[in-house]
Amino acid sequence: MESEQKQKRFAMALAVGAALILPVALAVVGFWAMWSARAPAPPAPDPVQNEALRASIERAANVVMPVPTLTDEILALDCPAENFEKEVQRVVRLATGVGGSASSWNDGATVRLIANVPASVADLFRESVQRGVYDIAAAGDQKPMKVIQVVLRPIEAQPVPAKKKKN
């Protein structure tokens, strides 16, 4: 009788062991199948393709989302690239001189200044910017304000001709 119980216990342990080994074996086989079927790492991106993709995305973004404009009136000034900072400071100084404010945005090719000046001196501000006035002090009403855009565009600096030496 005791041998029958040992056989039953052995058969029961074998059945439980098989029931426990089966899920573990399936998990190992599944993991092995996924590991062997994984895709190889993608090749390193080509810098030329990256630049072309970036340029393409920028062009698409410019078509879909053009540069915002606050007003239809834009003052365009052409100046050498090395004088951009001086021109930006000059326009900001003019805007604060007439009782307004200005902020700039550089998109890499041009500098866009948004000046918020009193409407009573807006014409004076425009003329001062276009004529190259360095500084101005004018009293203007604080309300209503007018938004004026000034766009600085780069031009090639003109080389200074060298004087010829006389022998």
C-alpha positions, 0 to 999 in steps of 0.5 A: 500500500505504501508503494502504491502511495509512493507511485501516486505521489510520484505520478502527481509530482510528475504531473505538477512538474510537467504543468509547471515546466510547460509555461516556462518552456513556452516563455523561453521558446517565445523569447528566443523566437522574438530575439532571433527575429529582431531587426538589425539596428538602422544604419547611421544617418547620412549628414547630407540626408539630414541637412536635406531633410531639415531644409525640406521641413523648413520649406514646408513649415514656411509654406504652411506657417509663414513669418507672422506679420503684425501690420502690412506696413514694413520698413525695409532697411539694407545694411551690411551684416557687420552693422546689424547690431548697431542698426538694431540698437539704433531702431530700439533707441529711436522707439524708446526716444519717442515713448515706445518700445521695440523688440527684435527677432533674428531668423538667421537671414534678416532681423525683424524689429517690432516697434510699438510707438505712440500713433502721434509720432509714428510718422516721425519715427518712420522718417527717423528710421529711414533717414538714419537718425541716431537718437531722438527725444520726442514727447508723444501721447501714450495712447493709442499705440501703433505697431511698425515693423522694421526689417533689416536685410543684409547686403554685401559690404562694398570693398574700399578701393585701395589707393595706388602708390605713385613711384 
